[in-house]
Amino acid sequence: MRKRAIVIGGSIGGLFAGLLLRRIGWDVSIHERAGEELGARGAGIVTHDELHEALTLATGHSEPIGVSVSGRVVLDRDGSVVCEASRPQVLASWDRVWQRLRACTGGIYHHGHTLVSVEQPGNTVVANFAGGEQIDADLLIAADGIQSTVRKQLFPQSQPQYVGYIAWRGLVDESELSPQARDRLFDRFGFCLPPHEQMLGYPVDGIDRDGKATCRYNYVWYRPAHPEFDLPRLLKGSDGQQYADAIPPNRLHPDVVDDMRQAAERLLAPPFAEVVRRTKTPLLQPIVDLETPSMIQGRIALMGDAAFVARPHVGAGVTKAAGDARALADLLSQHDDVDIALTAYQKQRHAYGQRIIRRTRHLGAYMQSQLLSDEQRALAEKHRSPRAVMDETATMQDMETW
């Protein structure tokens, strides 16, 4: 009899898990709480070889994804070049990766399925959904993200922790930018480093309404935000609601968005300021991190952001989710005993997640230090030269030393 797996979460990680387990012969179903397609969500992602390999394996298609850039550059406030380096890299968009995976799922993907709880009688696991539906299986994979329902039940003490700064994110179509901005920003992974802040951006792939390939510019702008004084103001919605952890982009208060745009004009190099100015719907992201004591419990395996939430500085969130899914599928194909495979998965991927968390905390220390003393800020500043930021951000080189 074929083994059965339930995947909770229909984002990129859940799609990877479902497709890779189906590939090794498992009966799989993917359950997403949202009632609509997720493909219009997300922004830019940094790709790594591990992601490209997993995508080819999961979909059976090797067509390249993303946009290739030739190097990196740091711009000063006036737009002049502070430093630059040759570093070929491929940058992609979240929605395009999701859509490629989603197209391969067929009937195993289910919308509007909200998990309520899980139970583990014997060597099985039972998923209880809103509305009373129950599904039992040999394995449940929690790929349900930062606010994971499964993790909250298994490890209630492991919650996302705000780290003292936020990121403004956005996407702008290439056609909406001036020739000057396009010339300066495209074909580069760009940085701008105002005092106490960090801006970075890069081109990503897209598709227009006629189905033709296009290019967009994606940016992430890190800014300090005190948890008591600044963050509540930023998360007070235009609807009057005080949001706790995240705020829908269409609920951002106009005054908050106006303040952000004015700051961009004052602080950022002109090409970056233009990108911010032309962003129709900016996204505010409070930066958090989280790690769980274990990625398994019984016949439940956590993966992706359900297990570890790393700050975005390494650009490895999607790659880690893909790697978790691939490792789990590989180990389940090598071992008939599910419990032995899960033990091996825990040993391999928990250590991997811990390394990424350590690295992103190191890279984010400067931003976090803005809420500390003058002495602590000065110490962090020593490790924040433009060259170091350019060389260390969004790369997984020398990962074994992390």
N, C-alpha and C positions, 0 to 999 in steps of 0.2 A: 504494500500500500504506500502511495506517495505521502511523504511528510508534508504537513501544512504549516504555513506561516501567515501571521497577520501583521501587516505593517500599519502602524498608526502615524499618520502624517503624510500628506501628498506633495510636499515641497521637493526640492531637488534630492535631498538625502533619502527620503522615502521612495522616490522613483528609482534611484540607483539600487536601493535594497531590494525592491520588488522585482525589478528586471533581472538583476544578477542572480537572485535566488530562483527565479523561474528558469533561468538559463541552465542551472545545475539540476533541474528536474523537480523542484518543489512546487506544490500547489500554493499559490500566493494570492492574497487580496490586499489592496491598498485602500486605506480609509482616511479621507480628508474631511475635517469639520466644516470647512467653508463650503457654501452652496454654489460657488461659481468657480470658473477656471482661475488659476493663480498666475497665468502667464503674463499678465500686465503689471505684475508687481516687481519689486526689486530694482537694482541699479547695476553698476558695473562690478565686475569681479576680476581679480587677478588670477590667471591660470598658471598651472604648473604641469610638468610632464605627467604626474600621477593622475591629474584630472583628465587630460586628453586620452590617456590609456584606458581609464575606467569608462569614459564616454564611448569609446569605440567598442569596448567589450560589451557594454550594456545594450547598445543600440544596433550593433552590427554594421554601423556606418563609420567610415573614416574620413569623411569630408571635414576639412579644417573649420574651426570655429574662431571667432574673434577677429581682432585687428592687430596687426604686427606693428610694433614701433621699433625704431633703431637705437634709441638711447634715452638718457635722462638729463634733465636740466633743472637748475634752481634759478628762479627769477627774483630780482630785487624789487623793492617797492616801485621803482620807476620803470620796471620792465626789462632792465638790462640783465645780462647773464652773470650770475655769481660764480657758478661752476657747472660743468657738464661732463658727461661720460657716455661712451658707447656701451649700450647694453640691450641687445635684442630681446624682445619679450612679446608675449601675446596677451592681450586684454580682451575680455568678452563681457557680454551683458547677461545678467541673471535670467531675464525672460527668454532669451534665445536658447540658452542651455536647457531651461525647463521645458520649453516647447519641443525641443528635439527628443528629450526623454519621454515626454507625455505622449507623443505621437506613436510610441512603440508599446504602450501599455494595454491598448485594446480594452477588453471587458473587465480587467482586474482592478480598475480604478473606480472608486465610489465617492461621489460628492455628498456633502451634507450628513456625514456620519460622525457624530460627536461622541467620543469615548467618555464614559462616566467613571468606570473603575475596572480593575483587573483582579482576577482570582487565580490561584494556582493549586488546583486539586491534583495531587499526585504528580505525574510527569506530563501534565498538560497545563495549558493556560487558557483562561476564559476571559474574553473581552465583553464588557457590558456597555451597550450603547444607549444613548437617549432614545426613549420610545420603547425600551424594553427588549430590543434585539440582543441576543447573545450569540457569540461565535467562539468555538473552541478550536485549539490548534496545538501543534507540538512546540511552537515558538511564537513569541510576540516580540516585534522589533519596534521600539519607541524611537520614532524619527519626528517627534512632534514639537521640536524647536525649543526656544528659550523658555516659554511658559509651559513646558511639557506637563501634561496631566499625569502621565505615567511616573515621571520623576517625582512629582509632588507627592504621589502616593507612596513610592518606595523610599525616598530620601527627603522627607519634608524639611530637614534642616539645610538642604542645599538649595539656596535661592540666589538669583542674580543680584550682585552687589554693585551699586553705582560707584564709579571710581573718581568722580569729581570733574568730568568734562563731557561735553556733548560734541556731536558732529552734525553739521549741516550737509545734506547730500542732495544732488540733483543731476538731471540729464538734460542736455540741450542738443537739438538737431544741428548738425554741421551747417546746414543751409541757413540757419538763423544767426550765425556768427559773422562778424565782419572778416574780410580777407586778412586784415592784420592779426586778428585773434587766431584765425585758422593757421596762418603761417607760423605763429609763435608756439601754438599749443599742440597741433596735430603732428604725428610722427614722433612724439616725445612723451615720456612719462614726466610730468612737470610738477614742480614744487614751488611754494612761496612761503617764507617763514617770518611773518610779522612777530613782534615781541610777544612772547607767551602763547603763541598760537602756531598751527601748522595747516597749510593748505596743500592738497595734492590733487592731481587730475590726470586723466588719460582718455584717449578715444576708445569707443567700443562699437560693436556692430549693432545693427538694427534693421528694420524693414519698414517701408512706407506703406501707405494705404493701398497702393497698387501691387504690393507684393515684391517690390524691387528692393535689393540690398541698399542700405544706406549706412551712414556713420553718425554717431552721437558723441558728445563729450560728457564724461562722467567726472564728478568731483566729490571730494570729502574734505570738509573744513572743520578742523578740531578747534574748539574754543572752551576755555574754562568756564564752569558754571557751578557756583556754590550750591550744595544740596539744600540749604535752608533758605537762602536769600534769592538765588537766581533761578534754580530749577523749577520751583512752583510757579513762578511767573511765566516761564517758557511753556509750561504744560497746562496753563489755564486757557481753555479753548474758547473760540469765538461763540460757542453755544452756552458759555457760562459754566461748563463742567470743569472740575479740577481733575485732570488725568494723573494717574499715579506713575506708570512706567513708560508709556509711549502715547503719542497723540496722533490721530489720523491726520494726514497732510491737509485734508479739506477742513479740519477743525482748528488749524493754527490761527491764532489771533492776528489780524492785520497789522497791529502795532508791533508785534514780535517780528513779523516778516519784514516790515519797513525798517526796523532797527537793524536787522541783519543786513539788509541791502545797503543801508547807509554806511555800516561798518566796512563792508566790502569795498566801497568807493574810497574810504579813508585809508585802509590798511593793505589792500592787495594790489599786486601788479595789475596794470590795466587790462590785460587779456583775461585774467581770472575774475576781476571785477565785472567785466562784460558778461562772462558766463553766468555769474550769480544774478546779474541784473536781468538776463534773458530767461532764467529758469521760471517756467510757468507755475510749477507745483513743487517747491522745495520740501524736503523731508527732514524732520528733526529727530535725531537718534541719541538718546542718553547712552553713554558708553558704560557697559557693565562687563564683569567677568564672573565666571562660575566654574567650579569643578566638583564632580561627584566622587564619593569614596570608592565607587565601583561602577563598572559599566554593565554588570550582569547581576541578576538576582533570580535564582531558580531558572525558569525557562523564559526569562525576559532579558533582552539585550538592548541597552541604550546606545544611540549613535548620534553623531553630529552635535548640534546645539542642545539636544536633550541631555547630553553627557558633559560636554565642555563648551563654555561660551568664552571664546578668546576675543580680546579687543582686536579691531580690524587691521592693526598696523602690519601684520605679516601678510595679510591678504590670503589666508589659508582656510577660511571657513568652509567654502564649498569643496575645496580639495580634500579637507579632512573628512567631510561627510562621505564623499565618494570613496576615499581610502578605507573608512570604517566599513562601508557596505561591501567593498571588494574583499577585504580581509575576512569578514564574516562568511561570505559566500565561499571563498577559497577553503576556509577551515571546515565548514560544514560538508564540503565535497570530499575532503580528505578523511573525515572521521564519521563513521556510521553512528557513533554515540554522540548525540547532541550535546550532552553535558560536558564531554571532553572537549568538543569544539568550542563551546562557550568559555571554558576555562582558559583555553589557548587565546581566544579573542581578548579576554580581559587582560591577560598578561602582555599581549602585544600592543593593543590600542590604548590602554589606559596610560601606559608610559609615554606613548606618542602624544596624547592629549596634554599630559603634564608638561612636556617639553615646550609645546606651543604656548601654553599659558605662561610659563616662565619667560619665554622670549617676548611675548606681547606686553607683559608687565614691564620688562626692561625698556622696551621701545616707548611705552607710554609714561614712563616715570617723569619725564620733563613736563608733560601736560598735567599730570597729577600733582606735581610739586607746586603748581601755581596757587594751591590752597594752603601751602605750608609756610614756614618762616622764610625770611629773606636769606638766611644762611643755607637752608635746604634748597631753595630755588637756585642760588648761586652754584651749589654743588651739582645740581642737575644740569645746569647750563653748560658746564664743562664737557658734557658728553653729547652736546647737541649742535655740533658744527654743521653747516650746510652740507659739507661733504659726507659726514657720517649719516645724516638723515637720508640723503640721496642714495647712499650705498646700502643701507641696512633695511629700509622700508620695503615691504611687499616683495621679499625674496626669502627663499628657504635654503640658501646656500649655507654650508657648514652646520646643518641642523643637528648633526651628532654631537656638537659641542654645546648645545643649548641646555 
